[in-house]
Amino acid sequence: MPIYEYQAVDPKDACHQCSNGFEILQQISEAPLLTCSFCNQRVKKIISWCHSAVMEKSEEQTRVENKVKDYENSGRWSHAAELADKHSEKTKDKGLKVRALENYKKAGYDPGFLSKHAKLNGD
């Protein structure tokens, strides 16, 4: 059930609740409220800002991740590792850094090199 926001049409004549705005759960099929349930002043439905946790990737990030994936799918682990490593340094993307280290490992790099590499870069 969606949450709708309402606010008094004329905040000067309204109660504390509707002058500041309030939220209410309503069915989509329900008619919008016309008055405040506390002071009976006219209210209007307001459009609220939608906040989301979705983060968009840049075209460059998408291109790099696709290229890394292509290298991984073709077994070119060192190429995938190098590209992921360079891009993770530039963007400070820890997920891509971990992926780079995993690809270095698959490419046969010495585990000592990998731990030294991770420490040098603060990861």
N, C-alpha and C positions, 0 to 999 in steps of 0.2 A: 504494500500500500504506500503510495507516494506521500511525501511531506510537502505541504504547500505553505507559503508565507503570505501573510496579510498585514496591512498597515492601514491606519485610519486615513480617510479621505481628507479630513481636516484635523490635523494633530492638535491644534489649539483647544478644541472642544472635546477631545478624547480622553479616555482614562490612561493610566500609566502603561497598561498592557498593549493597547492597540496604537498608542502614539509612538511607541518604540518599535512596534512590529511584533508579531508572534507567529509561531509555526503550529500547524495542525495536520494530523493524519486524516486523509480523506480518500475514499474510493475515487477512481478516475471518473466513474459514472455519476458521482455526486455533483450537484450544482455548486458553484462557488458561493462562499459566504457573502452576505450582503451587509450584515451588521455584526458588531462586536457582542459577544455573549455576556460581557460584564456591564458595558455602558450603553449598548444599543446604538452607538454611533455608526455611521456608514463606514465600511472598510472596502479595500480593493486588494485584489491578488497582485502581488509584486513578483517580478522576475528576479530570481536570486542568482548569484554567481555560483557556478558549478566548479567545485574543486576536485581534481582527480589526481591519482597517483601515476598516471600514464606519463612516461617521459619519451619524447620523440628523439629519434636519433638523427644525426646529420646525414646528409647524403654521403659524405666521406666515410663516416663510421660504418654505414651500411655497406658501402663498396668494399672497405677493408675487411669487414667480417665475412662477406661473401667470398672474397678472394682467399682468405685464410681457410674457409670451409672447402673451397675448390682444391687447394693444396692438400688439405687433410684427406679429402676423398680420393685423391690420386696418390696418396702415400708419400707426398713430398714434405715430410715432417720438418726438415730444417728450414725450408722456405716458409712454411706456415709459422714456425716459431719466430723466425727473424722478423717477418712482417708484423705479427702480433706484438712482439717485443717492442719494436720501434714505435708502433702506433700507441701502445700502452704508455710508453714514456712520454709521448707528446700529449696524450689526453688524460693521463693519470687514472686510467681505467684498470682497476685491480682485477676484475674478472678476465680481461684480456691478458693481463700479466700472468695470471695462473694458467691460462690456456697456453701461453707462450712457453712457460716452464714445462708443462705437460708434453708439449710438442718437442721441446729440446730433449726431454727424457726419451721419447719415442724414437728420436733421431739418433740416439745412442751417445749423447753427450755424457761426460763423467758426472756422477752425482755431486762430487766435490765442487765442480765448476758451477753447477746449478745452485747449490746452497750459497756459494760465495757471490754469485750473480744476484741472488735474491737479497742478500744482506747489503750489498753495495747500493742497491736501489731502494733501500728502506722498506722492503716488503717482508 
